[in-house]
Each structure stands twice: as structure tokens, then as C-alpha cells.
Amino acid sequence: MMRLFAVLAASAFGLGSLAACAQETVQVEVPGGTVRGTVEPDSLVFRGIPFAAAPTGDLRWQPPQPVTDWQGVRDGMENAPACPQYSEGWNAAQAADWDEDCLTLDVRTPSLEGVRPVMVWIHGGSNRSGASGGPADSDLTRQGVVVVGIQYRLGVLGFLAHPELSEEQGGFSGNYGLMDQIAALRWVRDNIHRFGGDPSQVTLFGESAGSQDVSLMLAAPAAQGLFGAAILQSGTPGFGQSFRTLAEAEEVGAQFGSVATLRGMSAQAILDATPAYEETSGGAITPFLRTVIDGRVLPAAPDVLLAGREPLPVIIGTDRVEFSAPDDEATVSGMARQYFGDEAEEMLALYRAEQVEPRRGGIGTRIISDVLFHCPADQLADLLTRSGWPVWRYEFDIGEDGGLTRHAYEIGWVFERLPIGSQAFMQDYWAALAVSGDPNGVAGIAEARPGWEPWQIENSRQLLITQTKTAMESARPRAAICARLEAY
């Protein structure tokens, strides 16, 4: 049974100090014990709630196990450590504060009473970096929703496939991070009512690797029924790259050493060895983003699984520029060979013949954005639409100080209700999908905004979001490029 306690911190320094230092808190019983959160002006916030046992010792490279009970009240007032990761610059804070015992989630709710739609965020970071913190600090709860951010094992600790692990685990290994995400969704199903959430009305959303993982949750049989809508921000299954079989992934994983040796290594030692492992994995993206058909989480290719499952409402989007790349001839030619192989010169001729669009950047920038993001997003939207899914497609084009946009820049407009020109708020569309199953619907503080037409395979149209306008436009601006890519 849920228990709620409002607690004012006492001070030994008199009333003046009490007024300055008082912190109102709230407690909720969850599996494992009691967790304490903070009372903010418009929300209650709980950080670092365990949803599974620590994946350490014998549980390293095992499916997530039930949470272990703790003694006393667990403090959920500060950010929990991230999952182990090395610094790539942008994630320096997480790389400086990690722990292998990291399978936790954050909850931000308007109130413990009532029943509200739930939005569950999967963070990005190439499945090797990042943490759950964004939702706990967002203002999405003003839309009348409960927001959850989840953590999952990253890098080698989360995605290692290995022949010895497969022998241990009935012929399967890898995708432990995806299993963590499913375990977190099950925790939400079983416990979010304690926080005023409706387990029957869950929207899953994520960005970059988190968006890819949302698409894999849409496909994974074990995740069916755990959420009813999805938002994909710049990420699709495998980012347009070929999937790996379990045997191929095991061959790559075996290069890292024996399982006995790996289990005897510290998490830090594994992190230290990871860059060299990544260099030997091959491919255009980190090995932790290469979708592995492991036979357990993904018993078949995502496109096959998606075509056979019950349709859900889905938003799919990209940034006009995702990643920038140098535009010198040597770099562009190298990228073309990497992505297009024997068709490199033909593809470069297509790019060079394009009418210049300054806001799409140079050829190198267009290649990486098209190959990994724009074209796979169109292809996924087509696949789902053919199978009867309601799909809405968007392109985001707002950059800092009027410059080109960049990968992940749209997150600020989702977690903060920032104005876009004078017409619309991006957050309103997201919240409306969670509340009503349609981005054109009503949410807590959503305002009137341009109508968003569903995606169609013929006469496709998408929502263009810029600093000065939000409006429908004829879609497939990369149609010629994407058609050639799909033909390979």
C-alpha cells in the first residue's frame, strides 16, 4: 500500500535557518522498500529508484533480476550514478559519476493522487553513454502527464554478445541493455499507479540511440502491451545499417577475451579496453548501435516483427542537419566509399548535382545525415504506414543563433516548453500524443497549433518546425538520394 509522508527538515539553528534550509519531501513504497523524493512547486520528483538488482558479479551479462530489498528509506533527492561509460566530452559529468549498480529510473509527477498518462524516456548516447536525468528536471508534467526516465546498461556491459555467454544462456547473448529497458517498462506497468500514473496509457519516447531503442521496443515481442504510443527522435533500427546475426555479434565479442577473464575485470578496466574493441568491430557506427538479431529480445529482423504486430500511433522525426562533416574532397570521397561502396561516384554525382540548400550543409554533412537518419526515417514511416500504423513525420530546423540545427538540439523544445516563432510549442504535440493518441489532440496546457497530417506513402507531407513557423510541407526532400540508397 502506498504511504505518503510530508516531511520538513529540522534545523538546530532557529527559525531563521529553518526557513532558509527547510526541504519538503515525500515518500512512496515501491518494490524493494521506501523511496524519498522532493516536493517542487508543481511536481514531486523521485530520482534513482531501483527497478532491478545490481548487474554485478555473477549478474554481469545476465538478464535483469528482481530488485533487492534495501533497509530504511532510500534517498531519491539527488541524481543516481550513471551506468559505466568513458568520457566523450559531452558526457563528462556522467563519466565522472558512474556505478555498475545503475539500473534505476526517475519519476516526475504532478501528484500521487489521480490517474494520468505516462511518458517514458530512453536517453541517447550511442548505447554507450548518457543517463536518465532529463525528465526529472523537465516541465512536461505541466501538461498533465507523469514523466519517467530510465537507465540501462551501456557499451560492452550492456550489449556484448559472446559464444560463451550464449552457451551459458540457452543459445542467446547480447542485448542486455534492451532487456533492462523492458524490465523498466514492466516496473512502470506494475508501479506507476503509486505515482499517479496510468499503466494503461504509456507513451515511450527517446532520442538518437534512445530513439532506435524505442523502435526496437516496438518490435520486441517481450515489450508488447507495455506501452501504447511511441515517439522516435532521430533514430531507427540500426540507423539504416545492416543488422547483425547472433553469430556475427559473437565473433566480434569473442575478440574481447574470455567471459571468465571479463567477469574478473573491473568495470573501469572494461571501459579502458572498450575503444580498442570498437575499432575492431567494423562498420559505420559503434557496435552498440548495430542491431543484433539475438533470437531472444529480437527473434527476427525488426522490419519483419513490426509488420506483424498491432499498430500503435507513432511520431517519427529527424533534424534537418544531424551531424556535420568536413566538406573537403578527401573527406567526402572517403565517406562516399564507406557508405556507398562501388556506387560512391554515382552517389557523389547526385549530391553534386543537387540545388544548393544552405540549411542542409555541405555534401559531407548531407551524406551522414541522409544515410543514418533521413532516409531510414522515411523508410520506417513507409513500412509502418503500409501495415496500418498511424504515423506523423516531422523535420526540425532550429539552430543556435540562427545557425544550422544539430543532432539532439530538439530535446530542449521537448523538455522545456520553448516557443517556436509565434505559432506553436513542440512539447504540445508530444504531450497531446501521450494524452489522446494523436498529436493534434488536447493536453494540459497545449495551445492551438497547426494541424499535423498523418504520413502517407503517396503525396507525403511532414511537419516542418523552424524558428519562424511550424507548418506542413511536402515531404521527402531527400527523395532522389533515398531512392538510390534503398535500391542498393
C-alpha positions in Angstrom: 0.0 0.0 0.0 1.3 3.4 -0.9 2.2 5.7 2.0 2.8 9.4 1.7 4.7 11.4 4.2 5.3 15.2 4.1 8.5 15.9 6.0 10.0 19.3 6.9 13.7 19.1 7.6 14.5 20.3 11.1 17.3 22.7 11.9 19.2 23.3 15.1 19.9 26.9 14.3 16.5 28.5 15.0 13.6 29.7 12.9 15.6 31.8 10.5 17.8 28.9 9.5 14.8 26.7 9.3 13.1 29.0 6.8 16.3 29.0 4.7 17.0 25.3 4.8 13.7 23.6 5.0 13.2 20.9 2.3 9.8 19.4 2.0 10.0 15.7 1.0 7.6 12.9 0.1 7.9 9.1 0.5 6.4 6.2 -1.5 6.6 2.5 -1.0 7.9 0.6 -4.1 9.3 -2.9 -4.6 12.4 -3.1 -2.5 11.4 -0.5 0.1 10.6 3.1 0.6 12.0 6.0 -1.5 12.1 9.6 -0.6 11.6 12.4 -3.2 11.4 16.1 -3.2 8.3 18.4 -3.4 8.7 21.1 -6.0 6.3 23.9 -6.7 4.4 22.0 -9.4 5.7 18.4 -9.2 7.0 15.6 -7.0 10.4 14.3 -8.1 11.9 10.9 -7.3 15.4 10.1 -8.6 17.3 6.8 -8.7 14.6 4.3 -7.9 15.9 0.8 -8.5 13.9 -1.3 -10.9 16.3 -4.3 -11.0 19.1 -5.9 -9.0 22.6 -4.6 -9.4 24.0 -6.3 -12.5 27.3 -7.1 -10.8 29.3 -10.2 -10.0 27.5 -13.3 -11.3 24.7 -11.0 -12.7 27.1 -9.2 -15.1 25.9 -10.1 -18.6 22.8 -11.8 -17.3 19.1 -10.7 -17.9 18.0 -8.2 -15.3 16.9 -9.7 -12.0 14.3 -8.6 -9.4 15.3 -5.6 -7.3 16.9 -6.3 -4.0 15.3 -5.0 -0.8 17.1 -2.1 1.0 17.0 -1.1 4.6 15.4 2.2 5.7 14.4 5.0 3.4 16.3 5.3 0.1 17.1 8.9 -0.7 15.8 9.8 -4.2 16.6 13.5 -3.9 19.8 13.5 -5.9 20.7 12.1 -9.3 21.7 8.5 -9.2 25.1 7.5 -10.7 25.0 6.8 -14.4 25.9 3.4 -15.9 29.6 2.9 -16.6 30.9 4.9 -19.6 34.0 6.7 -20.7 34.1 10.4 -21.4 33.3 11.6 -24.9 33.3 15.3 -23.8 29.6 15.9 -23.9 29.0 13.3 -21.2 31.9 14.3 -18.9 29.6 14.6 -15.9 28.2 11.1 -16.3 31.6 9.6 -17.0 32.8 11.2 -13.7 29.9 9.7 -11.7 29.0 6.1 -12.6 28.4 2.9 -10.9 27.8 -0.6 -12.2 24.8 -0.7 -9.9 22.9 1.7 -12.1 19.5 0.1 -13.1 17.4 2.9 -11.8 14.7 5.3 -13.0 13.5 8.8 -12.2 9.8 9.8 -11.8 8.4 13.3 -12.0 4.7 13.6 -11.3 2.2 16.4 -10.7 0.7 14.4 -7.8 0.5 11.0 -6.3 -3.3 11.2 -6.5 -5.3 10.7 -9.6 -4.5 8.8 -12.8 -2.5 10.5 -15.6 -0.9 9.4 -18.9 2.7 8.4 -18.6 5.7 9.3 -20.8 8.8 7.1 -20.5 12.1 8.5 -21.9 15.0 6.4 -23.2 18.2 8.5 -23.3 20.6 8.6 -26.2 24.3 8.3 -26.4 25.2 5.6 -28.9 24.1 3.0 -26.4 27.4 3.6 -24.7 26.9 7.0 -22.9 24.3 9.1 -21.2 21.9 9.0 -18.3 18.3 9.3 -17.4 18.3 12.8 -15.8 16.4 15.0 -18.4 12.8 14.0 -17.4 13.3 14.7 -13.7 14.1 18.3 -14.5 11.6 18.9 -17.3 8.4 20.9 -17.2 6.4 18.2 -19.1 4.3 17.5 -16.0 2.6 20.8 -16.6 0.9 19.0 -19.5 -0.8 16.7 -17.0 1.5 13.7 -17.5 3.8 11.6 -15.4 7.3 11.5 -16.8 9.8 8.7 -16.3 13.5 8.5 -17.3 15.2 5.1 -17.3 18.7 3.9 -17.3 20.1 0.7 -18.9 23.5 -1.0 -19.2 25.7 0.6 -21.8 28.6 -0.4 -24.1 30.3 -3.7 -23.6 28.5 -4.2 -20.3 25.1 -3.8 -22.0 25.5 -5.2 -25.5 28.2 -7.8 -25.5 27.3 -11.0 -27.4 29.8 -13.8 -26.8 29.8 -17.6 -27.7 30.5 -18.5 -24.0 27.6 -16.4 -22.8 25.3 -17.9 -25.4 26.3 -21.4 -24.2 25.5 -20.3 -20.6 22.1 -18.8 -21.5 20.4 -21.3 -23.7 21.9 -20.2 -27.0 21.4 -16.4 -26.6 23.5 -13.5 -25.6 23.8 -9.7 -26.0 21.1 -7.0 -25.9 21.2 -6.8 -22.1 20.6 -3.1 -22.3 17.4 -3.8 -24.2 16.3 -6.3 -21.6 16.9 -3.6 -19.0 14.6 -1.3 -20.9 11.9 -4.0 -20.9 12.4 -4.6 -17.2 11.9 -0.8 -16.6 8.7 -0.8 -18.6 7.4 -3.7 -16.6 8.2 -1.8 -13.4 6.2 1.1 -14.8 3.3 -1.2 -15.6 3.3 -2.6 -12.1 4.1 0.5 -10.0 3.4 3.8 -11.8 0.0 3.9 -10.2 1.8 4.7 -6.9 2.9 8.0 -8.5 -0.5 9.0 -10.0 0.2 7.4 -13.4 -2.0 5.2 -15.6 -0.2 2.0 -16.6 -2.6 1.5 -19.5 -1.7 4.8 -21.1 2.1 4.8 -21.6 4.0 6.6 -24.4 7.6 5.6 -25.0 9.9 8.3 -26.4 13.6 8.7 -27.0 16.3 10.4 -29.0 19.2 9.1 -31.1 20.2 5.7 -29.7 17.2 6.0 -27.4 15.0 6.5 -30.4 16.5 3.5 -32.1 15.8 1.5 -28.9 12.2 2.8 -28.9 11.8 1.4 -32.4 13.2 -1.9 -31.2 10.8 -1.9 -28.3 8.0 -1.5 -30.8 9.4 -4.7 -32.5 10.4 -6.8 -29.5 7.7 -9.4 -28.5 8.5 -9.1 -24.8 7.7 -5.4 -24.9 4.3 -5.8 -26.4 1.5 -4.4 -24.3 3.8 -2.3 -22.1 3.2 1.0 -23.9 0.6 2.3 -26.4 2.3 5.1 -28.4 5.8 6.0 -29.4 7.9 9.0 -30.4 11.2 8.5 -32.3 13.5 11.5 -32.4 16.4 10.9 -34.8 16.8 7.1 -34.6 15.6 4.0 -36.3 16.6 0.3 -36.2 20.3 0.1 -36.9 20.3 3.7 -38.3 19.9 2.2 -41.8 22.9 -0.1 -41.4 22.7 -3.8 -41.9 21.7 -6.0 -38.9 24.0 -8.5 -37.4 23.2 -12.1 -36.7 24.0 -13.5 -33.3 26.9 -15.5 -34.8 28.4 -12.3 -36.3 28.0 -10.5 -33.0 29.5 -13.4 -31.1 32.5 -13.3 -33.4 33.1 -9.7 -32.6 32.5 -10.2 -28.9 35.0 -13.1 -28.7 37.7 -10.7 -29.7 37.3 -9.0 -26.3 38.5 -12.1 -24.4 37.0 -15.0 -22.4 34.0 -14.5 -20.3 35.9 -15.7 -17.2 38.5 -13.0 -17.8 35.9 -10.3 -18.5 34.0 -11.2 -15.3 37.2 -10.8 -13.4 37.9 -7.3 -14.7 36.7 -4.2 -13.0 34.2 -2.1 -14.8 36.9 0.6 -15.2 39.2 -1.9 -16.9 36.4 -2.9 -19.3 35.8 0.8 -20.1 39.6 1.3 -20.7 39.6 -1.6 -23.2 36.4 -0.5 -25.0 37.8 2.0 -27.6 40.2 -0.7 -29.0 37.3 -3.1 -29.1 35.2 -0.6 -31.0 37.9 -0.1 -33.6 37.9 -3.8 -34.4 34.2 -4.1 -34.8 33.9 -2.6 -38.2 31.0 -0.7 -39.8 30.0 2.9 -40.0 28.6 3.1 -36.5 29.6 2.0 -33.0 29.0 -1.8 -32.5 26.5 -1.0 -29.7 24.2 0.6 -32.3 24.3 -2.3 -34.7 21.0 -4.1 -34.2 21.7 -7.8 -33.3 19.1 -10.4 -34.1 19.8 -12.3 -31.0 16.9 -14.8 -31.1 15.7 -13.7 -27.6 14.8 -10.0 -27.5 14.7 -9.8 -31.3 13.8 -13.3 -32.7 13.6 -11.8 -36.2 14.6 -8.6 -38.0 12.8 -5.5 -36.7 11.0 -4.9 -40.1 9.6 -8.4 -40.0 8.4 -8.1 -36.4 7.0 -4.6 -36.9 5.0 -5.7 -40.0 3.3 -8.3 -37.9 2.4 -6.5 -34.7 -0.7 -4.5 -33.7 -0.4 -0.9 -34.9 0.3 2.0 -32.5 0.4 5.7 -33.0 3.9 6.8 -33.7 5.7 10.1 -34.3 9.0 9.8 -36.4 11.3 12.8 -36.8 14.7 14.0 -37.7 16.8 17.2 -37.5 17.4 18.8 -40.9 21.2 18.6 -40.1 22.0 15.7 -37.7 25.8 15.6 -37.8 28.2 17.9 -39.6 31.2 16.6 -41.5 34.1 18.3 -43.3 33.5 19.2 -46.9 36.9 18.8 -48.4 37.3 16.4 -51.3 39.3 13.8 -49.5 36.8 13.5 -46.6 33.7 13.5 -48.9 35.2 10.8 -51.1 36.1 8.7 -48.1 32.6 9.0 -46.7 31.1 8.1 -50.1 33.3 4.9 -50.3 32.4 4.0 -46.7 28.7 4.4 -47.1 28.1 3.7 -50.8 30.9 1.2 -51.8 31.0 0.6 -55.5 28.3 3.2 -56.0 30.3 6.0 -54.5 31.0 8.0 -57.6 27.4 7.7 -58.8 26.1 8.9 -55.4 28.5 11.8 -55.3 27.3 12.9 -58.7 23.8 13.0 -57.4 24.9 15.1 -54.4 26.9 17.5 -56.6 24.0 18.0 -58.9 21.6 19.0 -56.1 20.4 22.5 -55.9 22.2 24.1 -53.0 20.2 24.3 -49.8 22.3 26.2 -47.3 20.4 24.9 -44.3 21.3 21.3 -45.2 25.0 22.0 -45.1 27.7 20.7 -47.5 28.0 17.3 -49.2 29.7 15.6 -46.2 27.0 16.8 -43.8 24.2 15.8 -46.2 25.7 12.3 -46.7 25.9 11.4 -43.0 22.5 13.0 -42.2 20.8 11.2 -45.1 22.4 7.8 -44.7 22.0 7.4 -41.0 18.8 9.5 -40.3 16.7 11.0 -43.1 16.3 8.0 -45.4 15.9 5.4 -42.7 13.2 7.5 -41.1 11.3 7.8 -44.3 11.6 4.0 -44.9 10.3 3.2 -41.4 7.4 5.6 -41.8 6.5 3.9 -45.1 6.8 0.4 -43.5 4.5 1.3 -40.6 2.0 3.1 -42.8 1.7 0.1 -45.1 0.9 -2.0 -42.0 -1.8 0.3 -40.9 0.0 2.3 -38.3 -0.9 6.0 -37.8 2.3 7.8 -38.3 3.3 11.5 -38.1 6.6 12.7 -39.6 8.5 15.9 -38.7 11.7 17.7 -39.6 13.2 20.1 -37.0 15.3 23.0 -38.2 16.2 25.4 -35.4 19.8 26.2 -34.7 21.6 28.2 -32.1 21.7 31.9 -33.0 20.1 31.2 -36.4 22.8 28.7 -37.4 22.3 25.1 -38.6 20.5 22.8 -36.3 22.3 19.7 -35.0 21.7 16.3 -33.6 19.7 16.3 -30.3 19.1 20.1 -30.4 15.3 19.5 -30.4 15.4 17.9 -26.9 15.3 21.3 -25.3 12.0 22.1 -27.0 10.5 18.8 -25.7 11.6 19.0 -22.1 11.1 22.8 -21.9 8.0 24.4 -23.4 10.0 26.8 -25.5 8.2 29.0 -28.1 8.8 28.3 -31.8 8.2 31.6 -33.5 4.7 32.8 -32.7 2.7 29.7 -33.7 3.3 26.5 -31.7 5.1 24.6 -29.0 6.8 21.4 -29.9 6.1 20.0 -26.4 2.3 20.4 -27.0 2.3 17.9 -29.9 4.3 15.4 -27.8 2.0 15.7 -24.8 -1.1 15.5 -26.9 0.0 12.2 -28.4 0.5 10.9 -24.8 -2.9 12.1 -23.6 -5.0 11.4 -26.7 -3.1 9.2 -29.1 -3.0 12.0 -31.6 -0.5 15.0 -31.7 -3.4 17.2 -32.8 -5.4 16.4 -29.6 -5.6 18.2 -26.2 -3.1 18.2 -23.4 -2.8 20.0 -20.1 -1.6 23.5 -21.4 -1.4 22.8 -25.1 -2.4 25.7 -27.3 -4.0 25.9 -30.7 -1.4 24.9 -33.2 -1.1 24.0 -36.9 -2.8 20.7 -37.8 -0.4 17.8 -38.3 -1.5 15.5 -41.1 -0.6 11.7 -40.9 2.1 10.4 -43.2 1.1 9.0 -46.5 3.2 6.9 -48.8 1.9 8.9 -51.8 1.7 12.6 -51.6 3.7 12.5 -48.3 3.7 15.6 -46.1 5.5 16.3 -42.9 5.6 18.9 -40.2 8.4 21.4 -40.6 9.4 23.0 -37.3 11.5 26.2 -37.7 12.2 29.3 -35.6 9.7 31.3 -37.5 7.0 28.8 -38.4 5.5 25.4 -37.8 3.7 24.2 -40.9 3.0 21.2 -43.1 5.3 20.8 -46.1 5.6 18.4 -49.0 7.9 15.8 -47.6 10.6 13.6 -49.0 13.0 16.4 -49.7 15.7 13.8 -49.9 13.7 11.5 -52.2 16.2 11.1 -55.0 19.0 10.3 -52.7 16.9 7.9 -50.6 15.6 6.1 -53.6 19.1 5.3 -54.7 20.1 4.2 -51.2 17.1 1.9 -50.9 18.0 0.3 -54.3 21.4 -0.9 -53.1 
